[in-house]
Amino acid sequence: MWAPYLFGERTPHLDPQARAAFVGITASHIEGHFVRAILEGVAYSLRDTLTLFEELGVPITAIRLGGGGARGPLWRQIQADVYGHPVELLEAEEGGAFGAALLAGTGIGVWPSVEAACAATVRVAETVTPKHADVMNEGYKRYRRIYPALREIARG
């Protein structure tokens, strides 16, 4: 497993002293295991944010992926499995630039609101459904134990 705290952590642990670590390494692990652990660890860290939303009663109606990383089918599947929710890949790959264009269009009156601009232009290209959410849920339970253990070791 991978704890992705290379630069400390902000969510859900406001801890600039948090540190990254691989946990559970054996001599039989090869490069592919480490790559997979990194992908899963980052997704578990992102799930921590979704967990905060759930605890606050904020409904999660859609999870949308964008940017270069979203091009990878394995990464998209890992995220769907870890979140236990379908994830959507949008047609517009460059989310930031696309969003800026929508804001500019709204500003000059092409659309009456940002919501209208999104409704008119944002399209889902693909939806990835979870296939192994039960396995990833068990992994997430183990992942949640890593931060407190690392914190104890670092401060102990």
Residue pairs with C-beta under 8 A, 6 or more apart in sequence:
1 22
1 23
1 24
1 37
1 40
1 41
1 139
1 142
1 143
1 146
2 20
2 21
2 22
2 23
2 34
2 37
2 38
2 40
2 41
2 42
3 18
3 19
3 20
3 21
3 23
3 41
3 143
3 146
3 147
3 150
4 20
4 38
4 41
4 42
4 45
5 15
5 18
5 19
5 20
5 21
5 147
5 150
6 19
6 20
8 15
8 16
8 17
8 18
8 19
9 15
9 16
9 18
9 45
9 147
11 48
11 49
11 52
12 48
12 49
12 51
12 52
13 147
15 151
17 154
17 155
18 147
18 150
18 151
19 150
19 154
21 146
21 150
22 34
22 37
23 146
39 74
39 75
39 78
40 78
40 82
40 136
40 139
40 143
41 143
43 78
43 79
43 82
43 83
44 82
44 139
44 140
44 143
46 79
46 82
46 83
47 82
47 83
47 140
50 60
50 63
50 83
53 60
54 60
60 85
62 88
63 79
63 83
63 85
63 86
63 87
63 88
64 87
64 88
64 89
64 90
64 124
65 76
65 79
65 87
65 88
65 89
65 90
66 89
66 90
66 92
66 93
66 94
66 95
67 93
67 94
67 95
68 93
69 75
70 76
70 89
70 93
71 93
73 128
76 87
76 89
76 126
76 128
77 128
77 131
78 136
79 87
79 128
80 86
80 87
80 128
80 129
80 130
80 131
80 133
81 130
81 131
81 132
81 133
81 135
81 136
82 133
82 136
82 139
82 140
83 130
84 130
84 133
84 136
84 137
85 130
86 127
86 128
86 129
86 130
87 127
87 128
88 124
88 126
88 127
88 128
89 124
89 125
89 126
89 127
89 128
90 122
90 123
90 124
90 125
91 123
91 124
91 125
92 98
92 121
92 122
92 123
98 121
102 111
102 114
102 117
102 118
102 121
103 114
103 117
105 111
105 117
106 112
106 113
106 114
106 116
106 117
110 117
111 117
111 120
130 136
